[in-house]
């Protein structure tokens, strides 16, 4: 099941991903950061997705005392894979 993208928000089944852009607004940060929130309660932040330089990919950092079932885990993984691929493709195109 593909994730629905609407501008800076990507919708999953029970969760959504909100693009915070370059949250720290630093020149050396060239990647976006995302809040992972409950789909029907955007104030309840479940965790964050951000670029992890050592691994050269996006990662998910959950907030403490949060739980996830298999659909949420699949969607988080899918989102991370898509964003990592998009970032690497964009970086490659800039170098050419």
N, C-alpha and C positions, 0 to 999 in steps of 0.2 A: 504494500500500500504506500503510494508516494505521499510525501508531506506537502501540504498546501502552503504556498508562499503568497503573502499579501504585504508588499512593501517590506518593512523592517520586522514583520512578525511572521513566523512559520508555525502553522497549526498541526498538532498531532491529534491523537485520539483523546487523550486525557491531559496532555501538557502542551505548552506552547513555548517557543523560543523567541525572545525579544532582543533585537540587535541594539546594543548600546554603543556601537561604533568603536572608535578608539577611545575607550572610557577614560584613560589617564591623560589623553590629549598630549602625548609625547611624540616627538618626531621619530624616535627610534622604534616606537610601536607602530607597525604597519598592518596589524591585523585587527579584526573586530573581536569584541567580547559579547557574550550573550547571557541573558538571564533565562533560566529554565523555570517556568512558573506553572502553577495549576491552570488549566485551560479556562476554568470558570471563576477563578479567584486570582487575578493577576497580582495581587499584593502578597500572595504567599509564594515567596521565592524558594524553590527547591534546591537550586544549585547554580553553578556558573560553567560556561564553556568558554575556553580561551586557548590561545596558541601557546604550546609548550615547546620552547626553542630546542631543548636538548633532544626531544624526540621528533622534532620537525612535523608536528601535527597538532590538531586541536584535541583537547582533553576535557572531560567532565569532572568537576569537583562538586560533590553533593554537600549540601548543608547537613549538619548533624541532626540525627533523629528524623531523617526522612526515609521513606520506604518506596520501593518501585516494584511493579509487577512486570511480566514479560513484555507486554506491549510497549510500555514506557521505555524499558531498557532497549528494545529493538529500535524504537524511534530515536532515542538519544544516540545510539550507535550509528544509525543511518545519517542523522544530521551531522555528526562529527566527520564521518567519511566524506559526505558531500562537500562540507566546508573546507576540509583539508585538500581535497582534490581541486576545488575551485581556486583556492589560494595558491597552490603549487602551479596550476595552469597559468594563472595571472602573473605570477612571478617569472615563470619561464618566458612568457610572451614579452614581458618588459625587457628581458635580457637580450632578446633577438632584435 
